[in-house]
């Protein structure tokens, strides 16, 4: 059996641990060994934690992208509103100033 490389990705470790757990559960003879059983129970717990961490990382990454899109939209809106403040048509400028006072 080859040793696990230290420069392995988290998803690869998770996949490997899931595979080991699946193989252990399929082998009835191995399940009778008390040491293996306790070791695999611990591995199963750790594997579940790795899976959860990977999924949370993906979620945070998605939220960061959504935050960037939102920030860009807010920045664009601010630019448009600043343009209305210096708009040469008085009625448009009054509408903008009225909306600004309603926001405060």
N, C-alpha and C positions, 0 to 999 in steps of 0.2 A: 504494500500500500504506500502510495506517495504521500509525503507530508504536505500539509496545507501551506501555500505560499503566504507570506506576510503582506505582500502587496496585492492582495485580492480585493475585489470590490464587495461592498456590503450585500448587494443583490446576489452575487455569486455565493457568498457565505450562506445567505438565507436559502438559496436553492439547494445547496449541498446539504444543509442541515435538514431541510424538508425531505430530501431524497433518503438520507440516512434513517430518518424517523419512519418513513413509509416502508423501507426495506425491513426495519426492525419489527414493525407491526405485522408484516406479512410472514415473518419467520416465527412459528410457534415455539420451536426449540430454543431460540434465542431469548424469548420472553420468559423462560423459566429461570434464567440466570438473574439472581437478585442484584448483582453489581451492575450489569448492563441495564436492567430495568430502571434502577434509580438514576443511572447516568443519562439514560434516554429521556426520563421524565424531566430532568434538569435541562437537557438539550431542547426539549419541546417548549419549555417555558421561555428559554432564551431565544429560540427561533421565533416564537410569537412576538416577543419584544422587538426583535430586529424587523419583522414584517411591519409592525405598527410604526416604528421609527421611519422606515422607508416610505410608508404611505403618508405620514405626517410631513415628511420632507417634500414630497411631491405636492401636497396641498399647499404648503407654505410657498413653494416656488410658483404655483398658479396664482396665489393671492398677491405675490409680489408683482407679477405681470399685470394683474387687474389693477393694482394700486398705481402702477406706472401709467396705464391707459387713463385712469381717472384723473391723475395729476396733470396729465397733458391736456385733457378736456377742460379742467378748471383753469389752467394757465391760458388756454385759448379763449375761454369765456372772459377772463380778466382783461385780455388784450382787446377783445371786441367792446367790452364795457368802457374801457379807457378811451377807445376811439370815439364812442358816443359822447363822451364828456367834452371832446373838442370838436364835435360835429358842427359844421357851419349852419345847419338849419335849426332855427330856434325851437320849433315844435318838437323836434327829435331830442334836442338837448334838454328841454323841460321834462319830457317823458323820462329820460334817463335820470335826471336829478330827482324826480319824484319817486322813481323806483328805488333809488339809492337811499332816500330818507325812510322809505317803508321797510328796508332791510335792517335798519338800525334799531 
